[in-house]
Amino acid sequence: MSKEGQTVFKMKRSAAGSVRREFDKIINTIPLPIDMVFNALIFFFNDEDVIGSWAYALNKLKAKGSLYLTPEMRKEFIRYLAQQSAKKFGEKLDTTSRLLLMGATDQEDYISWFMRFPDCLVSNFKKNGTYGCIEGVPRSGKTSLASSFIKILGENFNFQILTNIKIRDAPSYVTTTSLLSELVVLMDSYDHWVCILDETATFVYKKRALSTENIDFENLARFIGKMGGRLLMITHSFELDVPTQLQTWMTERYKKLSLEKVKVDLAGEYLKMHKVIRGVPDAELQFITEDITSLNFDISIHNLLQRIQQGINVRQAVNEQLRDTSAPLPTEELLKQDPNELTIKELGRLLASGIKGDKYNTVLQAFNNKKAHPLTR
């Protein structure tokens, strides 16, 4: 390359770096000043009709004495900024300038939550039979992220949300339950729904000797797919807590790295993305952290699927099981009894209740003994 060519290249690289820094500054500024938006219209927008519309809206806002965009306007502006800048740089820059612009940043490889506006993060759930998982260590904001998704799915995609997360003053599109029988009936009642289950590690056992009919999460996931629904699990570890078969079905993974960061791996029909998202906000919906319950498997999904295959409708099949099953003893009462005298179903329910330490080991041993000798059930 000649000296003149080197000089031009360095000038372009410097300019590209400035553009990227200014772009990142805009998408990470909250609240967003109107004057900064005007500058963005000049440098980043491509279509005259879009520029004119935004200029008109900004002038109206300024006439009212406002200095900043409203949160909703900011969200919409960031969306237009992404579209218009991509179009402008794609049409008006030469190849070298475009490559320099794409690589001209000294920041970490993150993108902003608001940059993805953030509906696209759950857009793959528009397809029936989509499965996903939110994972992370305790207090990393998993339930908060799920609550943000609940709002997006309910308000922007018109889904009914079926969940065991209790939300204060829950909107009409949220139904909370802790009973499998109620959950199944709700699934049969709606055409457009997502099942979001928190604390699934307390009732899903991937690597433990537990496979009773009433604690069969893989069958529940299969049932959700047959009903045309979608499932989003919230747990501590994808590898340890999600059943192996279900892992192969999951296309949507969200790993909370901290309260403000989430790594997304999306491989669904509408969007494929492998990025770290920063600036994750607190959920607008107020969930009750101290009152998130496990899911009580009071019916057998295995038996339910068999009855449905025989032509029985879901409600009737559920009612049959509820009539045939006497009210189970509370966990506290079961723990007072000798584990060797309990049935295998009672032992399974104890294991799923979240007991730990010596109690868990004693119950597990009794469970395995009865499982090895079916006549003792």
PyMOL commands that set and color helices and strands:
alter all, ss='L'
color gray80, all
select helices_A, chain A and resi 3-27+34-44+48-63+71-92+95-103+114-116+119-126+142-155+180-189+200-202+217-226+238-241+244-249+289-291+301-309+314-324+331-335+339-341+344-352+357-372+374-376
alter helices_A, ss='H'
color red, helices_A
select strands_A, chain A and resi 110-112+131-135+160-163+174-176+193-197+230-235+250-258+261-267+272-278
alter strands_A, ss='S'
color yellow, strands_A
deselect
rebuild
show_as cartoon
